[in-house]
Amino acid sequence: MSSISGPQQIEGSALEDFGLGALGFGGLIESFNPVSKTSESAGQPMPWAQRITSYRPIRYLAILGLDGFFSVASLYLAFFVRFEGKIPVSWSNMLALSVPILVMVRTALTLAFGLHRWSFRLSGLHEAIRLALATLSGSACFVAVFYFLRRPGPPRSVILLEFFLTTSAMAVFRFTPRLASALYADQNRFRRHKGRPTLIVGAGSAGDLLLRDLLRSNEHDYHV
């Protein structure tokens, strides 16, 4: 690894030290995954919480259930704000009619856009754009259902409020693990080590992958 005055650089040739050259992307992820390395090598059983979340059907159902809850809560809060805390009886019936339609639309769009499939610890700009498109498409489909049924739907202000509230809730749910993981790893690293200022030079997408792994790992003393 070449060093210069000031921040330490990680150049293309140095990527092999992190397993990228010899092991490929899978080796890089494995080398900075403390669970896969330590627990398997030590023969320790996987924690029950991680065992449950690693079972995909349960994980997918939990995500879809939470997304449905966010949609219902956002719709109710939008009605509550629109009518200043006193929802009229006529609009209460509209709210009851809108809930199953909205949940079905949101669930279908979540599956279509794959919002339940990505790793929340690797969330980035691409996932944020996909999330915004999915929720926007869901609101448009929700309005279209009432248009084709030829029935009056919720007020436009309610639809807009529900869109922003649902998008915000789903974004917080999906992006908090990455932010919390990076913050915890950074603080833990500085508690144990002083940290060496490090600069990744070049390497394109490989450098981006290396940066993400370094940020969420606490098994090194590099401050990138």
mmCIF file of the C-alpha atoms, coordinates in Angstrom:
data_MODEL
# 
_entry.id   MODEL 
# 
loop_
_atom_site.group_PDB 
_atom_site.id 
_atom_site.type_symbol 
_atom_site.label_atom_id 
_atom_site.label_alt_id 
_atom_site.label_comp_id 
_atom_site.label_asym_id 
_atom_site.label_entity_id 
_atom_site.label_seq_id 
_atom_site.pdbx_PDB_ins_code 
_atom_site.Cartn_x 
_atom_site.Cartn_y 
_atom_site.Cartn_z 
_atom_site.occupancy 
_atom_site.B_iso_or_equiv 
_atom_site.pdbx_formal_charge 
_atom_site.auth_seq_id 
_atom_site.auth_comp_id 
_atom_site.auth_asym_id 
_atom_site.auth_atom_id 
_atom_site.pdbx_PDB_model_num 
ATOM 1   C CA . MET A 1 1   ? 0.000   0.000   0.000   1.00 0.00 ? 1   MET A CA 1 
ATOM 2   C CA . SER A 1 2   ? 1.505   3.283   -1.069  1.00 0.00 ? 2   SER A CA 1 
ATOM 3   C CA . SER A 1 3   ? 1.600   6.167   1.383   1.00 0.00 ? 3   SER A CA 1 
ATOM 4   C CA . ILE A 1 4   ? 1.819   9.890   0.807   1.00 0.00 ? 4   ILE A CA 1 
ATOM 5   C CA . SER A 1 5   ? 2.051   12.914  3.027   1.00 0.00 ? 5   SER A CA 1 
ATOM 6   C CA . GLY A 1 6   ? -1.383  13.589  4.456   1.00 0.00 ? 6   GLY A CA 1 
ATOM 7   C CA . PRO A 1 7   ? -4.235  11.121  3.976   1.00 0.00 ? 7   PRO A CA 1 
ATOM 8   C CA . GLN A 1 8   ? -3.343  7.550   3.147   1.00 0.00 ? 8   GLN A CA 1 
ATOM 9   C CA . GLN A 1 9   ? -4.270  6.421   -0.373  1.00 0.00 ? 9   GLN A CA 1 
ATOM 10  C CA . ILE A 1 10  ? -5.697  3.084   -1.412  1.00 0.00 ? 10  ILE A CA 1 
ATOM 11  C CA . GLU A 1 11  ? -4.859  2.657   -5.103  1.00 0.00 ? 11  GLU A CA 1 
ATOM 12  C CA . GLY A 1 12  ? -5.950  0.021   -7.563  1.00 0.00 ? 12  GLY A CA 1 
ATOM 13  C CA . SER A 1 13  ? -3.087  -2.344  -6.727  1.00 0.00 ? 13  SER A CA 1 
ATOM 14  C CA . ALA A 1 14  ? -3.870  -2.063  -3.047  1.00 0.00 ? 14  ALA A CA 1 
ATOM 15  C CA . LEU A 1 15  ? -7.369  -3.368  -3.597  1.00 0.00 ? 15  LEU A CA 1 
ATOM 16  C CA . GLU A 1 16  ? -5.928  -6.869  -3.642  1.00 0.00 ? 16  GLU A CA 1 
ATOM 17  C CA . ASP A 1 17  ? -5.030  -6.404  0.042   1.00 0.00 ? 17  ASP A CA 1 
ATOM 18  C CA . PHE A 1 18  ? -8.744  -6.178  0.748   1.00 0.00 ? 18  PHE A CA 1 
ATOM 19  C CA . GLY A 1 19  ? -9.557  -9.322  -1.234  1.00 0.00 ? 19  GLY A CA 1 
ATOM 20  C CA . LEU A 1 20  ? -10.867 -7.622  -4.383  1.00 0.00 ? 20  LEU A CA 1 
ATOM 21  C CA . GLY A 1 21  ? -8.159  -8.782  -6.774  1.00 0.00 ? 21  GLY A CA 1 
ATOM 22  C CA . ALA A 1 22  ? -7.888  -12.399 -5.689  1.00 0.00 ? 22  ALA A CA 1 
ATOM 23  C CA . LEU A 1 23  ? -11.356 -13.069 -4.295  1.00 0.00 ? 23  LEU A CA 1 
ATOM 24  C CA . GLY A 1 24  ? -13.585 -10.808 -6.380  1.00 0.00 ? 24  GLY A CA 1 
ATOM 25  C CA . PHE A 1 25  ? -16.574 -8.911  -5.090  1.00 0.00 ? 25  PHE A CA 1 
ATOM 26  C CA . GLY A 1 26  ? -17.844 -11.868 -3.077  1.00 0.00 ? 26  GLY A CA 1 
ATOM 27  C CA . GLY A 1 27  ? -14.508 -12.208 -1.327  1.00 0.00 ? 27  GLY A CA 1 
ATOM 28  C CA . LEU A 1 28  ? -14.496 -8.523  -0.505  1.00 0.00 ? 28  LEU A CA 1 
ATOM 29  C CA . ILE A 1 29  ? -17.905 -8.679  1.106   1.00 0.00 ? 29  ILE A CA 1 
ATOM 30  C CA . GLU A 1 30  ? -17.000 -11.826 2.990   1.00 0.00 ? 30  GLU A CA 1 
ATOM 31  C CA . SER A 1 31  ? -13.729 -10.380 4.256   1.00 0.00 ? 31  SER A CA 1 
ATOM 32  C CA . PHE A 1 32  ? -15.558 -7.463  5.849   1.00 0.00 ? 32  PHE A CA 1 
ATOM 33  C CA . ASN A 1 33  ? -18.549 -9.436  7.157   1.00 0.00 ? 33  ASN A CA 1 
ATOM 34  C CA . PRO A 1 34  ? -17.812 -10.177 10.816  1.00 0.00 ? 34  PRO A CA 1 
ATOM 35  C CA . VAL A 1 35  ? -20.827 -12.451 11.169  1.00 0.00 ? 35  VAL A CA 1 
ATOM 36  C CA . SER A 1 36  ? -19.972 -14.750 8.261   1.00 0.00 ? 36  SER A CA 1 
ATOM 37  C CA . LYS A 1 37  ? -16.309 -14.961 9.287   1.00 0.00 ? 37  LYS A CA 1 
ATOM 38  C CA . THR A 1 38  ? -16.336 -15.124 13.064  1.00 0.00 ? 38  THR A CA 1 
ATOM 39  C CA . SER A 1 39  ? -19.511 -17.048 13.775  1.00 0.00 ? 39  SER A CA 1 
ATOM 40  C CA . GLU A 1 40  ? -18.894 -19.703 11.121  1.00 0.00 ? 40  GLU A CA 1 
ATOM 41  C CA . SER A 1 41  ? -15.200 -20.162 11.887  1.00 0.00 ? 41  SER A CA 1 
ATOM 42  C CA . ALA A 1 42  ? -15.873 -20.358 15.646  1.00 0.00 ? 42  ALA A CA 1 
ATOM 43  C CA . GLY A 1 43  ? -18.749 -22.750 15.107  1.00 0.00 ? 43  GLY A CA 1 
ATOM 44  C CA . GLN A 1 44  ? -21.121 -20.563 17.117  1.00 0.00 ? 44  GLN A CA 1 
ATOM 45  C CA . PRO A 1 45  ? -24.859 -20.765 16.371  1.00 0.00 ? 45  PRO A CA 1 
ATOM 46  C CA . MET A 1 46  ? -26.441 -17.828 14.589  1.00 0.00 ? 46  MET A CA 1 
ATOM 47  C CA . PRO A 1 47  ? -28.411 -15.477 16.908  1.00 0.00 ? 47  PRO A CA 1 
ATOM 48  C CA . TRP A 1 48  ? -32.155 -16.136 16.856  1.00 0.00 ? 48  TRP A CA 1 
ATOM 49  C CA . ALA A 1 49  ? -33.001 -12.617 15.606  1.00 0.00 ? 49  ALA A CA 1 
ATOM 50  C CA . GLN A 1 50  ? -30.595 -12.930 12.703  1.00 0.00 ? 50  GLN A CA 1 
ATOM 51  C CA . ARG A 1 51  ? -31.835 -16.445 11.975  1.00 0.00 ? 51  ARG A CA 1 
ATOM 52  C CA . ILE A 1 52  ? -35.412 -15.157 11.668  1.00 0.00 ? 52  ILE A CA 1 
ATOM 53  C CA . THR A 1 53  ? -34.510 -12.145 9.510   1.00 0.00 ? 53  THR A CA 1 
ATOM 54  C CA . SER A 1 54  ? -32.319 -14.308 7.267   1.00 0.00 ? 54  SER A CA 1 
ATOM 55  C CA . TYR A 1 55  ? -35.369 -16.461 6.398   1.00 0.00 ? 55  TYR A CA 1 
ATOM 56  C CA . ARG A 1 56  ? -36.598 -14.656 3.309   1.00 0.00 ? 56  ARG A CA 1 
ATOM 57  C CA . PRO A 1 57  ? -40.358 -15.376 3.399   1.00 0.00 ? 57  PRO A CA 1 
ATOM 58  C CA . ILE A 1 58  ? -40.612 -14.076 6.963   1.00 0.00 ? 58  ILE A CA 1 
ATOM 59  C CA . ARG A 1 59  ? -38.486 -11.040 6.106   1.00 0.00 ? 59  ARG A CA 1 
ATOM 60  C CA . TYR A 1 60  ? -40.570 -10.230 3.027   1.00 0.00 ? 60  TYR A CA 1 
ATOM 61  C CA . LEU A 1 61  ? -43.857 -10.616 4.909   1.00 0.00 ? 61  LEU A CA 1 
ATOM 62  C CA . ALA A 1 62  ? -42.589 -8.377  7.706   1.00 0.00 ? 62  ALA A CA 1 
ATOM 63  C CA . ILE A 1 63  ? -41.535 -5.675  5.226   1.00 0.00 ? 63  ILE A CA 1 
ATOM 64  C CA . LEU A 1 64  ? -44.819 -5.839  3.335   1.00 0.00 ? 64  LEU A CA 1 
ATOM 65  C CA . GLY A 1 65  ? -46.755 -5.735  6.594   1.00 0.00 ? 65  GLY A CA 1 
ATOM 66  C CA . LEU A 1 66  ? -44.873 -2.667  7.801   1.00 0.00 ? 66  LEU A CA 1 
ATOM 67  C CA . ASP A 1 67  ? -45.343 -0.949  4.444   1.00 0.00 ? 67  ASP A CA 1 
ATOM 68  C CA . GLY A 1 68  ? -49.071 -1.624  4.685   1.00 0.00 ? 68  GLY A CA 1 
ATOM 69  C CA . PHE A 1 69  ? -49.128 -0.210  8.196   1.00 0.00 ? 69  PHE A CA 1 
ATOM 70  C CA . PHE A 1 70  ? -47.277 2.913   7.026   1.00 0.00 ? 70  PHE A CA 1 
ATOM 71  C CA . SER A 1 71  ? -49.819 3.413   4.246   1.00 0.00 ? 71  SER A CA 1 
ATOM 72  C CA . VAL A 1 72  ? -52.846 3.044   6.517   1.00 0.00 ? 72  VAL A CA 1 
ATOM 73  C CA . ALA A 1 73  ? -51.360 5.273   9.223   1.00 0.00 ? 73  ALA A CA 1 
ATOM 74  C CA . SER A 1 74  ? -50.376 7.905   6.648   1.00 0.00 ? 74  SER A CA 1 
ATOM 75  C CA . LEU A 1 75  ? -53.853 7.892   5.083   1.00 0.00 ? 75  LEU A CA 1 
ATOM 76  C CA . TYR A 1 76  ? -55.554 8.266   8.456   1.00 0.00 ? 76  TYR A CA 1 
ATOM 77  C CA . LEU A 1 77  ? -53.154 11.037  9.491   1.00 0.00 ? 77  LEU A CA 1 
ATOM 78  C CA . ALA A 1 78  ? -53.750 12.806  6.165   1.00 0.00 ? 78  ALA A CA 1 
ATOM 79  C CA . PHE A 1 79  ? -57.532 12.747  6.770   1.00 0.00 ? 79  PHE A CA 1 
ATOM 80  C CA . PHE A 1 80  ? -56.975 13.844  10.358  1.00 0.00 ? 80  PHE A CA 1 
ATOM 81  C CA . VAL A 1 81  ? -54.866 16.836  9.306   1.00 0.00 ? 81  VAL A CA 1 
ATOM 82  C CA . ARG A 1 82  ? -57.158 17.742  6.384   1.00 0.00 ? 82  ARG A CA 1 
ATOM 83  C CA . PHE A 1 83  ? -60.253 17.957  8.604   1.00 0.00 ? 83  PHE A CA 1 
ATOM 84  C CA . GLU A 1 84  ? -58.382 19.413  11.591  1.00 0.00 ? 84  GLU A CA 1 
ATOM 85  C CA . GLY A 1 85  ? -58.919 16.438  13.845  1.00 0.00 ? 85  GLY A CA 1 
ATOM 86  C CA . LYS A 1 86  ? -62.663 16.034  13.235  1.00 0.00 ? 86  LYS A CA 1 
ATOM 87  C CA . ILE A 1 87  ? -63.341 13.693  10.313  1.00 0.00 ? 87  ILE A CA 1 
ATOM 88  C CA . PRO A 1 88  ? -67.008 13.936  9.161   1.00 0.00 ? 88  PRO A CA 1 
ATOM 89  C CA . VAL A 1 89  ? -69.040 10.737  9.019   1.00 0.00 ? 89  VAL A CA 1 
ATOM 90  C CA . SER A 1 90  ? -69.275 10.844  5.212   1.00 0.00 ? 90  SER A CA 1 
ATOM 91  C CA . TRP A 1 91  ? -65.510 11.098  4.904   1.00 0.00 ? 91  TRP A CA 1 
ATOM 92  C CA . SER A 1 92  ? -65.059 8.381   7.534   1.00 0.00 ? 92  SER A CA 1 
ATOM 93  C CA . ASN A 1 93  ? -66.880 6.031   5.168   1.00 0.00 ? 93  ASN A CA 1 
ATOM 94  C CA . MET A 1 94  ? -64.568 7.165   2.382   1.00 0.00 ? 94  MET A CA 1 
ATOM 95  C CA . LEU A 1 95  ? -61.579 6.446   4.626   1.00 0.00 ? 95  LEU A CA 1 
ATOM 96  C CA . ALA A 1 96  ? -62.851 2.932   5.342   1.00 0.00 ? 96  ALA A CA 1 
ATOM 97  C CA . LEU A 1 97  ? -63.318 2.315   1.615   1.00 0.00 ? 97  LEU A CA 1 
ATOM 98  C CA . SER A 1 98  ? -59.905 3.722   0.718   1.00 0.00 ? 98  SER A CA 1 
ATOM 99  C CA . VAL A 1 99  ? -57.861 1.659   3.179   1.00 0.00 ? 99  VAL A CA 1 
ATOM 100 C CA . PRO A 1 100 ? -58.072 -1.772  1.446   1.00 0.00 ? 100 PRO A CA 1 
ATOM 101 C CA . ILE A 1 101 ? -57.649 -0.213  -1.994  1.00 0.00 ? 101 ILE A CA 1 
ATOM 102 C CA . LEU A 1 102 ? -54.568 1.705   -0.908  1.00 0.00 ? 102 LEU A CA 1 
ATOM 103 C CA . VAL A 1 103 ? -53.004 -1.297  0.838   1.00 0.00 ? 103 VAL A CA 1 
ATOM 104 C CA . MET A 1 104 ? -53.488 -3.528  -2.209  1.00 0.00 ? 104 MET A CA 1 
ATOM 105 C CA . VAL A 1 105 ? -52.058 -0.883  -4.554  1.00 0.00 ? 105 VAL A CA 1 
ATOM 106 C CA . ARG A 1 106 ? -49.057 -0.150  -2.330  1.00 0.00 ? 106 ARG A CA 1 
ATOM 107 C CA . THR A 1 107 ? -48.325 -3.857  -1.838  1.00 0.00 ? 107 THR A CA 1 
ATOM 108 C CA . ALA A 1 108 ? -48.513 -4.562  -5.572  1.00 0.00 ? 108 ALA A CA 1 
ATOM 109 C CA . LEU A 1 109 ? -46.183 -1.665  -6.382  1.00 0.00 ? 109 LEU A CA 1 
ATOM 110 C CA . THR A 1 110 ? -43.762 -2.692  -3.640  1.00 0.00 ? 110 THR A CA 1 
ATOM 111 C CA . LEU A 1 111 ? -43.511 -6.141  -5.193  1.00 0.00 ? 111 LEU A CA 1 
ATOM 112 C CA . ALA A 1 112 ? -43.298 -4.757  -8.730  1.00 0.00 ? 112 ALA A CA 1 
ATOM 113 C CA . PHE A 1 113 ? -40.443 -2.376  -7.880  1.00 0.00 ? 113 PHE A CA 1 
ATOM 114 C CA . GLY A 1 114 ? -38.699 -4.884  -5.625  1.00 0.00 ? 114 GLY A CA 1 
ATOM 115 C CA . LEU A 1 115 ? -38.683 -2.574  -2.608  1.00 0.00 ? 115 LEU A CA 1 
ATOM 116 C CA . HIS A 1 116 ? -38.671 -5.599  -0.289  1.00 0.00 ? 116 HIS A CA 1 
ATOM 117 C CA . ARG A 1 117 ? -35.653 -7.291  -1.836  1.00 0.00 ? 117 ARG A CA 1 
ATOM 118 C CA . TRP A 1 118 ? -32.629 -5.022  -1.492  1.00 0.00 ? 118 TRP A CA 1 
ATOM 119 C CA . SER A 1 119 ? -30.250 -5.049  1.484   1.00 0.00 ? 119 SER A CA 1 
ATOM 120 C CA . PHE A 1 120 ? -31.149 -2.067  3.660   1.00 0.00 ? 120 PHE A CA 1 
ATOM 121 C CA . ARG A 1 121 ? -27.541 -1.793  4.811   1.00 0.00 ? 121 ARG A CA 1 
ATOM 122 C CA . LEU A 1 122 ? -26.534 -1.045  1.201   1.00 0.00 ? 122 LEU A CA 1 
ATOM 123 C CA . SER A 1 123 ? -29.252 1.507   0.417   1.00 0.00 ? 123 SER A CA 1 
ATOM 124 C CA . GLY A 1 124 ? -28.147 4.310   -1.886  1.00 0.00 ? 124 GLY A CA 1 
ATOM 125 C CA . LEU A 1 125 ? -29.307 6.875   -4.428  1.00 0.00 ? 125 LEU A CA 1 
ATOM 126 C CA . HIS A 1 126 ? -30.585 4.253   -6.862  1.00 0.00 ? 126 HIS A CA 1 
ATOM 127 C CA . GLU A 1 127 ? -32.791 2.719   -4.161  1.00 0.00 ? 127 GLU A CA 1 
ATOM 128 C CA . ALA A 1 128 ? -34.057 6.160   -3.123  1.00 0.00 ? 128 ALA A CA 1 
ATOM 129 C CA . ILE A 1 129 ? -35.134 6.916   -6.701  1.00 0.00 ? 129 ILE A CA 1 
ATOM 130 C CA . ARG A 1 130 ? -36.809 3.511   -6.981  1.00 0.00 ? 130 ARG A CA 1 
ATOM 131 C CA . LEU A 1 131 ? -38.664 4.123   -3.727  1.00 0.00 ? 131 LEU A CA 1 
ATOM 132 C CA . ALA A 1 132 ? -39.901 7.549   -4.853  1.00 0.00 ? 132 ALA A CA 1 
ATOM 133 C CA . LEU A 1 133 ? -41.074 6.154   -8.197  1.00 0.00 ? 133 LEU A CA 1 
ATOM 134 C CA . ALA A 1 134 ? -42.889 3.275   -6.490  1.00 0.00 ? 134 ALA A CA 1 
ATOM 135 C CA . THR A 1 135 ? -44.781 5.503   -4.055  1.00 0.00 ? 135 THR A CA 1 
ATOM 136 C CA . LEU A 1 136 ? -45.589 8.045   -6.766  1.00 0.00 ? 136 LEU A CA 1 
ATOM 137 C CA . SER A 1 137 ? -46.890 5.277   -9.028  1.00 0.00 ? 137 SER A CA 1 
ATOM 138 C CA . GLY A 1 138 ? -48.914 3.924   -6.123  1.00 0.00 ? 138 GLY A CA 1 
ATOM 139 C CA . SER A 1 139 ? -50.617 7.261   -5.547  1.00 0.00 ? 139 SER A CA 1 
ATOM 140 C CA . ALA A 1 140 ? -51.380 7.570   -9.271  1.00 0.00 ? 140 ALA A CA 1 
ATOM 141 C CA . CYS A 1 141 ? -52.868 4.062   -9.368  1.00 0.00 ? 141 CYS A CA 1 
ATOM 142 C CA . PHE A 1 142 ? -54.875 4.811   -6.225  1.00 0.00 ? 142 PHE A CA 1 
ATOM 143 C CA . VAL A 1 143 ? -56.458 7.828   -7.930  1.00 0.00 ? 143 VAL A CA 1 
ATOM 144 C CA . ALA A 1 144 ? -57.004 5.823   -11.128 1.00 0.00 ? 144 ALA A CA 1 
ATOM 145 C CA . VAL A 1 145 ? -59.011 3.164   -9.258  1.00 0.00 ? 145 VAL A CA 1 
ATOM 146 C CA . PHE A 1 146 ? -61.615 5.716   -8.178  1.00 0.00 ? 146 PHE A CA 1 
ATOM 147 C CA . TYR A 1 147 ? -61.627 7.242   -11.659 1.00 0.00 ? 147 TYR A CA 1 
ATOM 148 C CA . PHE A 1 148 ? -62.434 3.921   -13.320 1.00 0.00 ? 148 PHE A CA 1 
ATOM 149 C CA . LEU A 1 149 ? -64.994 3.059   -10.646 1.00 0.00 ? 149 LEU A CA 1 
ATOM 150 C CA . ARG A 1 150 ? -66.630 6.424   -11.348 1.00 0.00 ? 150 ARG A CA 1 
ATOM 151 C CA . ARG A 1 151 ? -66.773 7.209   -7.668  1.00 0.00 ? 151 ARG A CA 1 
ATOM 152 C CA . PRO A 1 152 ? -65.500 10.294  -5.838  1.00 0.00 ? 152 PRO A CA 1 
ATOM 153 C CA . GLY A 1 153 ? -62.217 9.671   -4.116  1.00 0.00 ? 153 GLY A CA 1 
ATOM 154 C CA . PRO A 1 154 ? -60.401 11.301  -1.201  1.00 0.00 ? 154 PRO A CA 1 
ATOM 155 C CA . PRO A 1 155 ? -59.558 15.018  -1.453  1.00 0.00 ? 155 PRO A CA 1 
ATOM 156 C CA . ARG A 1 156 ? -56.435 15.901  -3.416  1.00 0.00 ? 156 ARG A CA 1 
ATOM 157 C CA . SER A 1 157 ? -54.819 17.324  -0.285  1.00 0.00 ? 157 SER A CA 1 
ATOM 158 C CA . VAL A 1 158 ? -55.289 13.973  1.442   1.00 0.00 ? 158 VAL A CA 1 
ATOM 159 C CA . ILE A 1 159 ? -53.710 12.125  -1.480  1.00 0.00 ? 159 ILE A CA 1 
ATOM 160 C CA . LEU A 1 160 ? -50.699 14.448  -1.486  1.00 0.00 ? 160 LEU A CA 1 
ATOM 161 C CA . LEU A 1 161 ? -50.256 14.238  2.275   1.00 0.00 ? 161 LEU A CA 1 
ATOM 162 C CA . GLU A 1 162 ? -50.532 10.455  2.199   1.00 0.00 ? 162 GLU A CA 1 
ATOM 163 C CA . PHE A 1 163 ? -47.917 10.284  -0.561  1.00 0.00 ? 163 PHE A CA 1 
ATOM 164 C CA . PHE A 1 164 ? -45.368 12.383  1.340   1.00 0.00 ? 164 PHE A CA 1 
ATOM 165 C CA . LEU A 1 165 ? -46.024 10.671  4.674   1.00 0.00 ? 165 LEU A CA 1 
ATOM 166 C CA . THR A 1 166 ? -45.824 7.163   3.220   1.00 0.00 ? 166 THR A CA 1 
ATOM 167 C CA . THR A 1 167 ? -42.683 7.959   1.243   1.00 0.00 ? 167 THR A CA 1 
ATOM 168 C CA . SER A 1 168 ? -41.025 9.458   4.314   1.00 0.00 ? 168 SER A CA 1 
ATOM 169 C CA . ALA A 1 169 ? -41.940 6.522   6.550   1.00 0.00 ? 169 ALA A CA 1 
ATOM 170 C CA . MET A 1 170 ? -40.768 3.924   4.039   1.00 0.00 ? 170 MET A CA 1 
ATOM 171 C CA . ALA A 1 171 ? -37.531 5.845   3.435   1.00 0.00 ? 171 ALA A CA 1 
ATOM 172 C CA . VAL A 1 172 ? -36.763 6.110   7.155   1.00 0.00 ? 172 VAL A CA 1 
ATOM 173 C CA . PHE A 1 173 ? -37.452 2.391   7.583   1.00 0.00 ? 173 PHE A CA 1 
ATOM 174 C CA . ARG A 1 174 ? -35.131 1.443   4.715   1.00 0.00 ? 174 ARG A CA 1 
ATOM 175 C CA . PHE A 1 175 ? -32.276 3.919   5.114   1.00 0.00 ? 175 PHE A CA 1 
ATOM 176 C CA . THR A 1 176 ? -31.922 3.994   8.906   1.00 0.00 ? 176 THR A CA 1 
ATOM 177 C CA . PRO A 1 177 ? -30.062 0.632   9.063   1.00 0.00 ? 177 PRO A CA 1 
ATOM 178 C CA . ARG A 1 178 ? -27.334 1.893   6.745   1.00 0.00 ? 178 ARG A CA 1 
ATOM 179 C CA . LEU A 1 179 ? -26.903 5.205   8.585   1.00 0.00 ? 179 LEU A CA 1 
ATOM 180 C CA . ALA A 1 180 ? -26.972 3.537   11.996  1.00 0.00 ? 180 ALA A CA 1 
ATOM 181 C CA . SER A 1 181 ? -24.546 0.813   10.916  1.00 0.00 ? 181 SER A CA 1 
ATOM 182 C CA . ALA A 1 182 ? -22.071 3.302   9.454   1.00 0.00 ? 182 ALA A CA 1 
ATOM 183 C CA . LEU A 1 183 ? -22.295 5.566   12.506  1.00 0.00 ? 183 LEU A CA 1 
ATOM 184 C CA . TYR A 1 184 ? -21.834 2.677   14.927  1.00 0.00 ? 184 TYR A CA 1 
ATOM 185 C CA . ALA A 1 185 ? -18.888 1.241   12.991  1.00 0.00 ? 185 ALA A CA 1 
ATOM 186 C CA . ASP A 1 186 ? -17.228 4.659   12.778  1.00 0.00 ? 186 ASP A CA 1 
ATOM 187 C CA . GLN A 1 187 ? -17.619 5.382   16.485  1.00 0.00 ? 187 GLN A CA 1 
ATOM 188 C CA . ASN A 1 188 ? -16.535 1.894   17.482  1.00 0.00 ? 188 ASN A CA 1 
ATOM 189 C CA . ARG A 1 189 ? -13.482 2.157   15.250  1.00 0.00 ? 189 ARG A CA 1 
ATOM 190 C CA . PHE A 1 190 ? -12.413 5.446   16.808  1.00 0.00 ? 190 PHE A CA 1 
ATOM 191 C CA . ARG A 1 191 ? -12.892 4.077   20.320  1.00 0.00 ? 191 ARG A CA 1 
ATOM 192 C CA . ARG A 1 192 ? -10.456 1.263   19.637  1.00 0.00 ? 192 ARG A CA 1 
ATOM 193 C CA . HIS A 1 193 ? -8.045  3.076   17.305  1.00 0.00 ? 193 HIS A CA 1 
ATOM 194 C CA . LYS A 1 194 ? -7.068  6.597   16.508  1.00 0.00 ? 194 LYS A CA 1 
ATOM 195 C CA . GLY A 1 195 ? -7.872  5.948   12.871  1.00 0.00 ? 195 GLY A CA 1 
ATOM 196 C CA . ARG A 1 196 ? -5.702  6.525   9.824   1.00 0.00 ? 196 ARG A CA 1 
ATOM 197 C CA . PRO A 1 197 ? -6.941  9.127   7.285   1.00 0.00 ? 197 PRO A CA 1 
ATOM 198 C CA . THR A 1 198 ? -7.444  7.165   4.048   1.00 0.00 ? 198 THR A CA 1 
ATOM 199 C CA . LEU A 1 199 ? -8.252  8.176   0.476   1.00 0.00 ? 199 LEU A CA 1 
ATOM 200 C CA . ILE A 1 200 ? -9.504  5.720   -2.168  1.00 0.00 ? 200 ILE A CA 1 
ATOM 201 C CA . VAL A 1 201 ? -8.095  6.670   -5.577  1.00 0.00 ? 201 VAL A CA 1 
ATOM 202 C CA . GLY A 1 202 ? -9.785  5.500   -8.777  1.00 0.00 ? 202 GLY A CA 1 
ATOM 203 C CA . ALA A 1 203 ? -11.051 1.907   -9.106  1.00 0.00 ? 203 ALA A CA 1 
ATOM 204 C CA . GLY A 1 204 ? -14.531 2.995   -10.353 1.00 0.00 ? 204 GLY A CA 1 
ATOM 205 C CA . SER A 1 205 ? -17.363 0.797   -9.144  1.00 0.00 ? 205 SER A CA 1 
ATOM 206 C CA . ALA A 1 206 ? -14.878 -1.418  -7.305  1.00 0.00 ? 206 ALA A CA 1 
ATOM 207 C CA . GLY A 1 207 ? -13.793 1.605   -5.278  1.00 0.00 ? 207 GLY A CA 1 
ATOM 208 C CA . ASP A 1 208 ? -17.429 2.404   -4.480  1.00 0.00 ? 208 ASP A CA 1 
ATOM 209 C CA . LEU A 1 209 ? -17.994 -1.144  -3.264  1.00 0.00 ? 209 LEU A CA 1 
ATOM 210 C CA . LEU A 1 210 ? -14.809 -0.981  -1.202  1.00 0.00 ? 210 LEU A CA 1 
ATOM 211 C CA . LEU A 1 211 ? -15.920 2.308   0.353   1.00 0.00 ? 211 LEU A CA 1 
ATOM 212 C CA . ARG A 1 212 ? -19.284 0.876   1.377   1.00 0.00 ? 212 ARG A CA 1 
ATOM 213 C CA . ASP A 1 213 ? -17.654 -2.143  3.002   1.00 0.00 ? 213 ASP A CA 1 
ATOM 214 C CA . LEU A 1 214 ? -15.125 -0.006  4.836   1.00 0.00 ? 214 LEU A CA 1 
ATOM 215 C CA . LEU A 1 215 ? -17.825 2.301   6.171   1.00 0.00 ? 215 LEU A CA 1 
ATOM 216 C CA . ARG A 1 216 ? -19.953 -0.476  7.601   1.00 0.00 ? 216 ARG A CA 1 
ATOM 217 C CA . SER A 1 217 ? -17.086 -2.574  8.966   1.00 0.00 ? 217 SER A CA 1 
ATOM 218 C CA . ASN A 1 218 ? -15.405 -2.017  12.333  1.00 0.00 ? 218 ASN A CA 1 
ATOM 219 C CA . GLU A 1 219 ? -12.541 -4.480  11.795  1.00 0.00 ? 219 GLU A CA 1 
ATOM 220 C CA . HIS A 1 220 ? -10.075 -1.894  10.493  1.00 0.00 ? 220 HIS A CA 1 
ATOM 221 C CA . ASP A 1 221 ? -8.661  1.488   11.537  1.00 0.00 ? 221 ASP A CA 1 
ATOM 222 C CA . TYR A 1 222 ? -9.086  3.365   8.221   1.00 0.00 ? 222 TYR A CA 1 
ATOM 223 C CA . HIS A 1 223 ? -10.944 6.681   8.342   1.00 0.00 ? 223 HIS A CA 1 
ATOM 224 C CA . VAL A 1 224 ? -12.122 7.128   4.733   1.00 0.00 ? 224 VAL A CA 1 
# 
